[in-house]
Amino acid sequence: MEQKDIDWIIRAHTEYPAKPSKGFRKWDEKTPYYMHPIWCASMIATETSLNERTRREGGRVLLYHDVLEDTTIGLPVWLPQREVSFIQDMTFEGGSKQEMEEIWGKTGEIKLYKLYDKTSNLLDGSWMDKEKWDSYATYTRKLSACVEGDYPGLNITRIAREIIRNK
């Protein structure tokens, strides 16, 4: 992840949101949306038990993971095709319901990256009603268990479980 990647994300979510509400986080409608992918990318970068390739690729994939769904700018041409494929695999046009059904057929890496995304959403999930929170928590709990099997001992699985447990 380089400065040009961070600049692209800030610009994409600030100047090219798919609709005005996509420029800000739902929980307060003030926090710039780009804080979410930056948080996700930063968190995977701190997972020193992951190999360097997964941390590097994962950081960029997480940084760009909402560009296709939430902006009109598209992905930059400098991204390697492998990362573009991962970003596309994280994109679900049918929303959360489709994602919760189809994620289980994705690679372990996609599930890992999705766990960072879902954990961030739970951190600022105060906007969710009880039904939405419960559905999200159940999904994230199952995703955590799956990721733990492939990538044991990660901070993100502990963080996700604590958020769910302490709600």
PEVENKA-V556304 format. One line per field, one symbol per residue. phi: phi as a letter, one per 20 degrees, with the letter a starting at -180 (. if undefined). psi: psi as a letter, one per 40 degrees, with the letter a starting at -180 (. if undefined). A space follows every 10 residues. Layout:
phi = ???
psi = ???
This chain:
phi = .dgfffffff fgeeecffbg ffecfffclc fggfffffgg fffffeefee ffffffffff fffefdffed cdeneffeff ggfffffffe ecfenfffgf eegfeefgff fgffffffff ffgdeffffg ffgfffffff fffgfffgfe cfmffffffg fffffef
psi = hidddddddd ddedefidid deeiiddefd hhdedddddd dddddegeei iddddddddd dddededdde iedaiieehi ddddddddde hhdeaddddd dedeeiiddd dddddddddd dddfeeehid dddddddddd dddddddddd gieidddddd ddddde.
